Structure formats: C-alpha cells, structure tokens
C-alpha cells in the first residue's frame, strides 16, 4: 500500500514537473525571439555620433552683460563622457541639423544595447531554471524512491 502511494506521488510530481518544464521551454523560446529582434535592431548600419546634443545656457561672468540680468547666453553643444569626465563640444548652427539625427541614433542604439543585456540575463535565468527542473539527484539516498519500504 505504501509503495502504491509513493508511486502515485512520483507520478503527480512528474506531471507537475513536465508542465513546469514545458512552461519554462515556452518562456525560453519567447525570450529567445525577443533577443533575436533586439540583435537585428542593433545590426542597423545608420551612422551615429556618441553624445547628446542640447542647448546650453550660461552666464559669461561680466557684471555689465545682459546675462547678469537673466538673459543667459545660449550655445548648442554636444556632450559626452571621455575618460570619466564630461566634455562639451560647441556645435555650429550649420552643423546642428546634420548632427541631431546622428546623436538620436546613438541614444536609440544605447537603449537597445541596454535591452540586449536585460534580455540576455533573462535567457540565462530561464536556462538555469530549466536545468534545475531537469536535474535528478544521484546517487539516490538509501530508502528513497519507489519500491523501497
């Protein structure tokens, strides 16, 4: 009688485990498809420029200048980190139109790269969970398993 109960318990555990493994496989496949879409997005060949373009407003420091009364000087700059320090590069008005889409493409690429890292970690996590579901303890401890007792 006890052996029959153990066999039924193992059968139920196998069914639950196979459903769990099946669900993990489906999640793994969906994660893989998402990762492949992200990789294709990173393979675009559009040119880009590292940094961000923005309008910098600041005071020059002269006490009689209009900026001392609140009308700050405006300059378009491209900023980026170099060697751990933020660097500003002035952008001429005639270059601004061409530079804007290049900087936008770089930001898009950076966001997609961050997504790649997140999706890769998810893929590894699901793979590890799938392995955990499939692992069996060996050698079995004495007295474990069907037919004992």
C-alpha positions as CSV (number, residue, x, y, z in Angstrom):
1,X,0.0,0.0,0.0
2,X,2.8,2.4,1.0
3,X,4.6,1.7,-2.3
4,X,1.5,2.5,-4.3
5,X,1.2,5.9,-2.5
6,X,4.8,6.6,-3.3
7,X,4.3,5.7,-7.0
8,X,1.3,7.9,-7.2
9,X,3.2,10.8,-5.6
10,X,6.1,10.4,-8.1
11,X,3.6,10.3,-10.9
12,X,2.0,13.5,-9.8
13,X,5.4,15.1,-9.3
14,X,6.5,14.1,-12.8
15,X,3.3,15.5,-14.3
16,X,3.7,18.8,-12.4
17,X,7.4,18.9,-13.4
18,X,6.7,18.2,-17.0
19,X,4.1,21.0,-17.1
20,X,6.6,23.3,-15.4
21,X,9.4,22.3,-17.8
22,X,7.0,22.8,-20.7
23,X,6.1,26.3,-19.5
24,X,9.8,27.2,-19.0
25,X,10.6,26.0,-22.5
26,X,7.9,28.3,-23.9
27,X,9.2,31.2,-21.9
28,X,12.7,30.4,-23.1
29,X,11.5,30.4,-26.7
30,X,9.7,33.7,-26.3
31,X,12.8,35.2,-24.6
32,X,15.0,33.9,-27.5
33,X,12.7,35.5,-30.1
34,X,12.8,38.8,-28.2
35,X,16.6,38.6,-28.1
36,X,16.8,38.0,-31.8
37,X,14.6,41.0,-32.6
38,X,16.9,43.1,-30.4
39,X,20.0,41.8,-32.1
40,X,18.5,42.7,-35.5
41,X,17.8,46.2,-34.3
42,X,21.5,46.5,-33.2
43,X,22.7,45.5,-36.7
44,X,21.4,48.7,-38.3
45,X,24.1,50.4,-40.3
46,X,22.9,54.0,-39.7
47,X,25.7,56.3,-38.8
48,X,25.8,57.8,-35.3
49,X,27.7,60.2,-33.1
50,X,28.4,59.4,-29.4
51,X,27.0,62.1,-27.2
52,X,23.9,64.2,-26.6
53,X,23.1,67.5,-28.3
54,X,21.5,70.2,-26.3
55,X,21.2,74.0,-25.8
56,X,23.5,75.2,-23.1
57,X,22.5,78.4,-21.3
58,X,25.0,80.2,-19.0
59,X,26.5,83.4,-17.8
60,X,29.7,84.8,-19.1
61,X,30.6,86.4,-15.7
62,X,30.8,90.1,-16.9
63,X,28.9,92.2,-14.4
64,X,27.5,94.6,-17.1
65,X,26.5,91.9,-19.6
66,X,22.8,91.1,-20.3
67,X,23.3,87.6,-18.8
68,X,23.8,89.2,-15.4
69,X,20.2,90.4,-15.7
70,X,18.9,86.9,-16.5
71,X,19.3,86.8,-20.4
72,X,21.7,83.9,-20.5
73,X,24.0,83.1,-23.4
74,X,22.8,80.1,-25.5
75,X,25.1,77.8,-27.2
76,X,24.4,74.4,-28.8
77,X,26.8,71.7,-27.6
78,X,27.5,68.0,-28.0
79,X,28.3,66.5,-24.6
80,X,29.8,63.1,-23.9
81,X,31.9,61.4,-21.3
82,X,35.6,60.9,-22.1
83,X,37.9,59.3,-19.6
84,X,35.3,59.7,-16.8
85,X,34.9,63.4,-17.4
86,X,32.1,65.2,-19.2
87,X,33.3,67.0,-22.3
88,X,31.4,69.8,-24.2
89,X,31.9,70.4,-27.9
90,X,30.4,73.6,-29.4
91,X,28.2,72.9,-32.5
92,X,28.0,75.5,-35.3
93,X,24.5,76.4,-36.4
94,X,25.0,74.9,-39.9
95,X,26.1,71.5,-38.4
96,X,23.2,71.2,-35.9
97,X,20.7,69.8,-38.5
98,X,23.1,67.0,-39.5
99,X,24.3,66.2,-36.0
100,X,20.8,65.9,-34.4
101,X,19.8,62.6,-36.1
102,X,23.3,61.1,-35.5
103,X,23.0,61.8,-31.8
104,X,19.5,60.5,-31.8
105,X,20.6,57.3,-33.5
106,X,23.3,56.8,-30.8
107,X,20.7,57.2,-28.0
108,X,18.5,54.6,-29.7
109,X,21.4,52.3,-30.0
110,X,22.3,52.7,-26.3
111,X,18.7,51.9,-25.3
112,X,18.7,48.8,-27.5
113,X,22.0,47.7,-26.1
114,X,20.7,48.0,-22.5
115,X,17.7,45.9,-23.6
116,X,20.0,43.3,-25.0
117,X,21.8,43.0,-21.7
118,X,18.4,42.6,-19.9
119,X,17.1,40.1,-22.3
120,X,20.3,38.1,-22.2
121,X,20.2,37.9,-18.4
122,X,16.5,36.7,-18.7
123,X,17.6,34.0,-21.2
124,X,20.3,32.7,-18.8
125,X,17.9,32.8,-15.9
126,X,15.3,30.7,-17.8
127,X,18.0,28.3,-19.0
128,X,19.2,27.8,-15.4
129,X,15.6,27.2,-14.2
130,X,15.1,24.7,-16.9
131,X,18.3,22.8,-15.9
132,X,17.1,22.9,-12.2
133,X,13.8,21.3,-13.2
134,X,15.6,18.5,-15.2
135,X,18.3,17.7,-12.7
136,X,18.0,14.5,-10.8
137,X,19.7,13.6,-7.6
138,X,22.2,10.8,-8.0
139,X,23.1,8.6,-6.3
140,X,19.7,8.4,-4.6
141,X,19.7,8.3,-0.8
142,X,19.1,4.9,0.8
143,X,15.4,4.4,1.3
144,X,14.3,7.0,-1.3
145,X,12.4,6.1,-4.4
146,X,9.6,3.7,-5.4
147,X,9.8,0.2,-4.3
148,X,11.6,0.9,-1.0
149,X,9.9,0.3,2.3
